[in-house]
Amino acid sequence: METKLIYKTKSVCPVCLKEIYADITAHTDGIYMDKRCPEHGNFSTLVWADSPENYLRWLHFGGIDTDKLPKTEAQTDHALAGASFRDRAHSLPASAALMTTSRCNMGCPVCFTRDKHEGVHQPGLAECERLLRNYREAAGEDAAVEFCGGEPTVREDIMALARLARELGFGLIQLNTNGVKLAESADFCRELRENGVTTAYLGFDALHEEPYYAKYGRPMLDIKKRAVANAAEAGLAVVLVCCVIPGENDGDLGAIVEYAKANMPAVKGVYFQPISYFGVYPEDSIRRITIPDVIRKVSEQHPDVSEQDFGPGSYDHSQCSFNAAYALAKSGRLMPLTRFAPRSPSPDAVHRVRRNLMTAWTPSERKTLTIGGMAFQDAWNIDLLRVKRCSIQIIQKDGKLIPLCSKYLSSVRGEKLFPGIG
């Protein structure tokens, strides 16, 4: 098969996690990462299902000078400037996650945060305050925070934690949740809102049950819908977060957008995440879907959405995220506020991203909707040039900020660079 080198970077071996050089190459059916481990052999993984011309254009529109991408190992070393996957983050985060607990009220068949070798991780309020203070001092006063787990709502003191974050000055406080507790009571949602939580970052994978059986091992659609309804009643903003799995729910993207549209202004966004492979899983079960696939599918499945509405981020790496923004017109259609156009990086780019998040994802009566997502990396496709520009980070229990993809990176045997949830 004829291939053409686009650029060279560093990645890891999926078996042993050894750092190795990797080539980003154009194949006949898309853009691949090709790499070789001296001990475990060759690996080739699809990273972008589109033509080389469209791929390079996307990178360029995200502010990358494609003519200066490294083509040799020496150029790669210079571009990476001694960085490694075991480093703390190199960029300021747009948002960072506080791992509030490893406990959960579900027993999902697959969980990329659960570590069976670690005991219960649940930092007390004093420890959370130390971590949040350190994070805000390092990241800046306009930094956003996300409560993650496990399931944050199983903390008996979740309201006190929300108040603490608000008192420390955080304006955007997201709650990453499966929605079970939110579905139980609008009063619970109202209490979250009154204590400082602005946004429920709600797992929402389809409008039929099959994907929920695969993910949670049980039906969940009614719970998800009740969580949205209760959040709306309580004045809590909602972002629907869909893990996109080929053959499972990639035909449901337009329906999710339509559901979001019907539940504006409480629902502020739909966030699609092409599936990544963390933890232990059968190698023959890997199915790839890439950013251009997702954009094509959602534009094919919803009449108000066009591929030309979307563009890359200009703060994080162009291959990491995509986004578009819409307003609800009097006609009932979603009208695009964005177009695919060059996005130039600027010195205040991270602050611009944070301002946009505050505007787009916090409670308001504005009938606007963001549609976007992020392609998280795993051991098969992780690219150190992308990791260096990571904008979503994890607050470690030692206070260090670690890029999300490095934090959860795991080998095919489940070994991690950074063991444990915190």
Secondary structure per residue as TSV (DSSP state, phi and psi in degrees):
chain	resnum	aa	ss	phi	psi
A	1	M	-	360.0	127.6
A	2	E	-	-76.2	133.1
A	3	T	-	-130.6	159.4
A	4	K	E	-133.2	127.6
A	5	L	E	-69.5	129.1
A	6	I	E	-98.8	-48.2
A	7	Y	E	-160.6	168.3
A	8	K	E	-116.0	145.3
A	9	T	E	-147.4	-165.8
A	10	K	E	-120.4	145.0
A	11	S	E	-139.2	-157.6
A	12	V	E	-132.5	159.5
A	13	C	-	-75.9	129.3
A	14	P	T	-65.6	-17.3
A	15	V	T	-90.1	-47.7
A	16	C	T	-113.2	-5.0
A	17	L	-	63.4	17.4
A	18	K	-	-67.1	137.4
A	19	E	E	-71.6	127.4
A	20	I	E	-139.2	159.9
A	21	Y	E	-73.6	152.8
A	22	A	E	-142.3	149.6
A	23	D	E	-108.6	132.4
A	24	I	E	-94.5	114.4
A	25	T	E	-128.6	150.8
A	26	A	E	-90.5	119.0
A	27	H	E	-102.7	177.4
A	28	T	T	-66.5	-26.3
A	29	D	T	-111.1	11.8
A	30	G	E	149.2	-169.9
A	31	I	E	-101.3	130.8
A	32	Y	E	-122.3	156.8
A	33	M	E	-100.2	120.2
A	34	D	E	-113.0	131.0
A	35	K	E	-151.8	161.8
A	36	R	E	-137.0	126.8
A	37	C	E	-96.0	129.6
A	38	P	T	-55.8	-29.5
A	39	E	T	-94.3	-36.0
A	40	H	T	-113.8	2.1
A	41	G	E	93.0	-158.3
A	42	N	E	-93.9	147.7
A	43	F	E	-138.7	138.4
A	44	S	E	-137.6	122.7
A	45	T	E	-132.6	131.1
A	46	L	E	-65.6	128.7
A	47	V	E	-118.8	-16.2
A	48	W	E	-157.9	110.8
A	49	A	-	-89.6	74.1
A	50	D	S	-161.4	176.2
A	51	S	-	-73.3	156.5
A	52	P	H	-57.1	-38.7
A	53	E	H	-62.3	-46.5
A	54	N	H	-68.4	-35.8
A	55	Y	H	-62.2	-50.1
A	56	L	H	-64.4	-35.3
A	57	R	H	-65.1	-42.1
A	58	W	H	-60.8	-46.4
A	59	L	H	-59.2	-45.7
A	60	H	H	-61.7	-42.3
A	61	F	H	-68.4	-19.2
A	62	G	T	-88.6	7.2
A	63	G	T	92.7	12.9
A	64	I	-	-94.8	129.7
A	65	D	-	-81.2	97.5
A	66	T	G	-66.5	-21.5
A	67	D	G	-71.7	-19.0
A	68	K	G	-103.1	8.3
A	69	L	S	-65.3	142.3
A	70	P	-	-66.4	139.1
A	71	K	-	-117.2	-9.3
A	72	T	S	-129.7	166.5
A	73	E	H	-64.0	-37.7
A	74	A	H	-64.8	-42.5
A	75	Q	H	-65.9	-36.1
A	76	T	H	-63.6	-47.0
A	77	D	H	-59.7	-39.5
A	78	H	H	-67.0	-43.1
A	79	A	H	-65.9	-32.8
A	80	L	H	-88.7	-16.3
A	81	A	T	49.0	47.4
A	82	G	T	79.0	6.5
A	83	A	-	-68.1	154.4
A	84	S	-	-144.1	168.6
A	85	F	T	-71.8	-15.1
A	86	R	T	-91.4	3.6
A	87	D	S	-79.1	160.4
A	88	R	-	-70.4	170.5
A	89	A	-	-62.2	145.1
A	90	H	S	-94.9	-20.4
A	91	S	S	-115.2	156.6
A	92	L	-	-67.4	142.3
A	93	P	-	-81.4	144.5
A	94	A	S	-71.8	-35.4
A	95	S	E	-152.9	152.5
A	96	A	E	-136.5	153.2
A	97	A	E	-104.8	131.0
A	98	L	E	-95.8	119.1
A	99	M	E	-80.4	98.4
A	100	T	-	-79.1	-27.0
A	101	T	-	-169.4	152.2
A	102	S	S	-95.7	-6.0
A	103	R	-	-72.8	156.7
A	104	C	-	-153.3	156.4
A	105	N	S	-101.5	16.4
A	106	M	-	-130.2	163.4
A	107	G	-	-127.9	62.2
A	108	C	-	-62.5	144.1
A	109	P	S	-59.3	-33.8
A	110	V	-	-127.4	132.4
A	111	C	-	-145.2	120.1
A	112	F	S	-84.3	-10.6
A	113	T	S	-95.8	-25.5
A	114	R	-	-68.3	135.8
A	115	D	-	-127.3	108.5
A	116	K	T	-66.7	-16.5
A	117	H	T	-89.1	-6.6
A	118	E	S	-109.0	142.6
A	119	G	-	-71.0	-174.6
A	120	V	-	-62.9	128.8
A	121	H	-	-109.8	114.2
A	122	Q	-	-152.7	90.8
A	123	P	-	-63.1	141.4
A	124	G	-	-70.8	172.6
A	125	L	H	-60.9	-38.5
A	126	A	H	-64.2	-40.9
A	127	E	H	-67.4	-41.8
A	128	C	H	-59.9	-41.2
A	129	E	H	-62.2	-43.1
A	130	R	H	-60.4	-46.2
A	131	L	H	-65.7	-41.6
A	132	L	H	-68.0	-39.6
A	133	R	H	-62.6	-46.1
A	134	N	H	-61.5	-41.9
A	135	Y	H	-62.7	-48.0
A	136	R	H	-64.4	-36.6
A	137	E	H	-65.7	-38.2
A	138	A	H	-78.0	-36.5
A	139	A	H	-95.7	-25.6
A	140	G	-	115.2	159.4
A	141	E	T	-69.1	-20.2
A	142	D	T	-97.2	10.7
A	143	A	-	-65.7	145.1
A	144	A	E	-96.6	156.5
A	145	V	E	-132.4	149.1
A	146	E	E	-127.7	129.1
A	147	F	E	-86.2	119.2
A	148	C	E	-122.9	178.3
A	149	G	S	-157.3	-145.6
A	150	G	S	39.6	-156.3
A	151	E	-	-122.7	107.9
A	152	P	G	-56.9	-29.7
A	153	T	G	-72.1	-8.1
A	154	V	G	-79.9	-11.3
A	155	R	-	-67.7	126.2
A	156	E	T	-65.9	-24.0
A	157	D	T	-105.3	28.9
A	158	I	H	-61.4	-33.9
A	159	M	H	-68.4	-40.4
A	160	A	H	-64.9	-37.4
A	161	L	H	-65.1	-40.9
A	162	A	H	-62.8	-44.5
A	163	R	H	-61.1	-40.7
A	164	L	H	-59.5	-47.7
A	165	A	H	-62.2	-40.5
A	166	R	H	-64.8	-43.3
A	167	E	H	-66.1	-27.2
A	168	L	T	-77.0	-10.0
A	169	G	T	108.3	5.8
A	170	F	-	-72.4	127.9
A	171	G	S	-92.3	-34.5
A	172	L	-	-110.2	110.1
A	173	I	E	-120.2	106.8
A	174	Q	E	-95.9	145.7
A	175	L	E	-116.2	110.2
A	176	N	E	-82.8	112.0
A	177	T	E	-141.8	152.4
A	178	N	-	-82.0	-11.4
A	179	G	S	91.3	-3.2
A	180	V	H	-60.6	-50.2
A	181	K	H	-68.5	-36.4
A	182	L	H	-64.1	-34.3
A	183	A	H	-71.2	-21.3
A	184	E	H	-74.0	-30.7
A	185	S	-	-161.6	130.5
A	186	A	H	-68.3	-28.0
A	187	D	H	-64.6	-38.4
A	188	F	H	-61.9	-44.6
A	189	C	H	-62.7	-40.5
A	190	R	H	-65.2	-38.2
A	191	E	H	-67.4	-38.7
A	192	L	H	-58.7	-47.8
A	193	R	H	-63.0	-44.0
A	194	E	H	-66.0	-26.1
A	195	N	T	-94.4	-0.1
A	196	G	T	127.2	-19.2
A	197	V	-	-66.4	129.5
A	198	T	-	-98.6	-32.2
A	199	T	E	-142.1	129.7
A	200	A	E	-92.2	117.7
A	201	Y	E	-95.7	91.6
A	202	L	E	-103.2	121.3
A	203	G	E	-58.1	124.5
A	204	F	-	-151.7	100.5
A	205	D	-	-104.8	-12.4
A	206	A	-	-177.2	173.2
A	207	L	S	-111.5	26.3
A	208	H	S	-144.8	166.8
A	209	E	S	-82.8	-22.7
A	210	E	H	-53.4	-47.5
A	211	P	H	-62.6	-29.5
A	212	Y	H	-72.3	-35.9
A	213	Y	H	-61.0	-40.6
A	214	A	H	-67.3	-38.1
A	215	K	H	-86.3	-46.8
A	216	Y	H	-103.6	-17.5
A	217	G	S	79.7	15.7
A	218	R	S	-163.3	163.1
A	219	P	-	-69.7	142.0
A	220	M	-	-140.0	-6.7
A	221	L	H	-61.1	-44.2
A	222	D	H	-62.3	-38.4
A	223	I	H	-62.0	-45.2
A	224	K	H	-60.5	-45.1
A	225	K	H	-65.6	-40.2
A	226	R	H	-67.6	-34.1
A	227	A	H	-62.1	-43.4
A	228	V	H	-64.1	-45.2
A	229	A	H	-63.3	-43.0
A	230	N	H	-68.0	-39.4
A	231	A	H	-62.8	-43.1
A	232	A	H	-60.7	-43.4
A	233	E	H	-63.3	-33.0
A	234	A	H	-88.0	-5.4
A	235	G	T	79.5	23.5
A	236	L	-	-96.4	129.4
A	237	A	E	-71.8	152.6
A	238	V	E	-130.6	135.0
A	239	V	E	-117.9	122.9
A	240	L	E	-84.4	124.4
A	241	V	E	-113.7	116.2
A	242	C	E	-114.1	119.7
A	243	C	E	-81.9	115.1
A	244	V	E	-91.8	119.3
A	245	I	-	-120.3	121.2
A	246	P	T	-57.1	133.2
A	247	G	T	81.7	-9.5
A	248	E	T	-105.4	-56.1
A	249	N	T	-141.2	13.9
A	250	D	T	-72.9	-6.7
A	251	G	T	-94.0	3.0
A	252	D	-	-108.7	5.9
A	253	L	H	-66.8	-42.2
A	254	G	H	-64.4	-37.8
A	255	A	H	-65.1	-36.7
A	256	I	H	-65.9	-42.1
A	257	V	H	-61.3	-42.5
A	258	E	H	-64.3	-39.4
A	259	Y	H	-62.9	-42.0
A	260	A	H	-61.6	-44.6
A	261	K	H	-59.0	-41.9
A	262	A	H	-69.2	-18.5
A	263	N	T	-112.7	19.1
A	264	M	T	-71.6	149.2
A	265	P	T	-93.0	2.3
A	266	A	T	-64.4	-44.9
A	267	V	E	-79.7	120.6
A	268	K	E	-103.0	-17.4
A	269	G	E	-163.7	159.1
A	270	V	E	-122.2	126.5
A	271	Y	E	-122.4	109.9
A	272	F	E	-93.8	132.2
A	273	Q	E	-123.5	103.5
A	274	P	E	-54.7	136.5
A	275	I	-	-57.8	135.7
A	276	S	-	-117.5	160.5
A	277	Y	-	-115.9	101.8
A	278	F	-	-115.0	154.8
A	279	G	S	81.4	-159.4
A	280	V	S	-97.8	129.6
A	281	Y	-	-156.3	153.2
A	282	P	-	-67.5	129.4
A	283	E	G	-60.3	-32.8
A	284	D	G	-77.7	0.0
A	285	S	G	-93.4	-3.2
A	286	I	-	-68.9	125.4
A	287	R	-	-130.9	124.7
A	288	R	-	-99.3	139.1
A	289	I	-	-136.7	135.5
A	290	T	-	-114.5	171.5
A	291	I	H	-53.2	-49.2
A	292	P	H	-63.7	-30.0
A	293	D	H	-61.3	-47.9
A	294	V	H	-62.7	-45.2
A	295	I	H	-61.5	-43.6
A	296	R	H	-61.5	-45.6
A	297	K	H	-66.8	-43.5
A	298	V	H	-68.3	-32.9
A	299	S	H	-72.7	-30.8
A	300	E	H	-73.9	-28.8
A	301	Q	H	-95.8	-10.7
A	302	H	-	-131.4	127.4
A	303	P	T	-67.3	-20.2
A	304	D	T	-88.3	-6.8
A	305	V	-	-110.7	135.3
A	306	S	-	-125.2	148.0
A	307	E	G	-56.2	-32.0
A	308	Q	G	-73.6	-5.8
A	309	D	G	-78.8	-18.1
A	310	F	-	-99.2	150.2
A	311	G	E	-148.4	168.1
A	312	P	E	-80.8	163.2
A	313	G	-	-71.1	156.2
A	314	S	S	-113.9	-3.0
A	315	Y	S	-98.5	-55.8
A	316	D	S	-76.0	176.5
A	317	H	-	-68.0	145.3
A	318	S	T	-57.1	-30.3
A	319	Q	T	-81.1	-3.8
A	320	C	T	-90.9	-39.6
A	321	S	E	-138.2	164.3
A	322	F	E	-146.8	151.8
A	323	N	E	-160.5	154.9
A	324	A	E	-149.1	157.2
A	325	A	E	-130.5	145.4
A	326	Y	E	-137.5	155.2
A	327	A	E	-122.7	147.8
A	328	L	E	-82.8	116.4
A	329	A	-	-82.2	165.7
A	330	K	T	-61.1	-25.9
A	331	S	T	-71.6	-12.2
A	332	G	S	93.4	-1.8
A	333	R	-	-90.6	153.9
A	334	L	E	-81.3	122.3
A	335	M	E	-103.6	126.7
A	336	P	E	-68.6	139.1
A	337	L	S	-105.7	-4.0
A	338	T	-	-129.4	158.8
A	339	R	-	-139.8	157.7
A	340	F	S	-71.3	107.0
A	341	A	-	-152.7	160.1
A	342	P	-	-58.7	136.7
A	343	R	-	-119.9	113.7
A	344	S	-	-90.2	129.3
A	345	P	-	-62.1	149.2
A	346	S	-	-138.8	160.1
A	347	P	T	-58.2	-28.6
A	348	D	T	-102.6	25.0
A	349	A	H	-56.9	-43.4
A	350	V	H	-65.1	-35.9
A	351	H	H	-71.5	-32.9
A	352	R	H	-65.3	-42.3
A	353	V	H	-60.4	-44.5
A	354	R	H	-63.6	-41.1
A	355	R	H	-62.2	-41.9
A	356	N	H	-62.6	-41.0
A	357	L	H	-63.0	-43.8
A	358	M	H	-60.3	-40.9
A	359	T	H	-71.2	-42.6
A	360	A	H	-84.2	-32.6
A	361	W	H	-114.6	14.2
A	362	T	S	-110.3	160.7
A	363	P	-	-60.2	134.8
A	364	S	-	-166.9	169.3
A	365	E	S	-91.7	2.1
A	366	R	-	-66.1	130.1
A	367	K	-	-92.7	71.9
A	368	T	E	-120.5	154.1
A	369	L	E	-143.2	129.1
A	370	T	E	-97.6	140.8
A	371	I	E	-125.6	121.0
A	372	G	E	-165.3	-156.3
A	373	G	E	167.3	-178.6
A	374	M	E	-144.0	137.9
A	375	A	-	-98.8	98.0
A	376	F	-	-73.2	149.7
A	377	Q	-	-100.1	149.6
A	378	D	-	-124.9	-172.4
A	379	A	T	-65.6	-17.8
A	380	W	T	-82.3	-30.9
A	381	N	T	-129.7	9.3
A	382	I	-	-67.0	138.7
A	383	D	-	-130.3	118.7
A	384	L	H	-65.7	-26.4
A	385	L	H	-64.8	-33.3
A	386	R	H	-74.5	-43.7
A	387	V	H	-59.4	-36.8
A	388	K	T	-59.1	-25.6
A	389	R	T	-106.5	21.3
A	390	C	-	-61.2	133.0
A	391	S	-	-109.1	-7.4
A	392	I	E	-116.6	115.9
A	393	Q	E	-128.1	163.4
A	394	I	E	-110.8	132.3
A	395	I	E	-83.1	107.6
A	396	Q	-	-71.3	158.9
A	397	K	T	-66.9	-17.1
A	398	D	T	-88.9	3.1
A	399	G	S	93.5	-13.3
A	400	K	-	-71.1	147.9
A	401	L	E	-97.4	123.9
A	402	I	E	-118.3	131.8
A	403	P	E	-53.7	136.6
A	404	L	H	-53.8	-45.2
A	405	C	H	-67.2	-31.2
A	406	S	H	-72.4	-41.1
A	407	K	H	-59.2	-43.3
A	408	Y	T	-98.9	4.1
A	409	L	-	-57.7	130.4
A	410	S	B	-141.6	150.4
A	411	S	-	-78.2	174.4
A	412	V	T	-63.1	-18.1
A	413	R	T	-94.6	1.5
A	414	G	-	89.5	3.3
A	415	E	-	-73.6	144.9
A	416	K	B	-122.3	150.4
A	417	L	S	-69.5	-35.4
A	418	F	S	-125.4	86.0
A	419	P	-	-62.0	155.8
A	420	G	S	85.4	163.0
A	421	I	-	-81.6	-31.3
A	422	G	-	-106.7	360.0
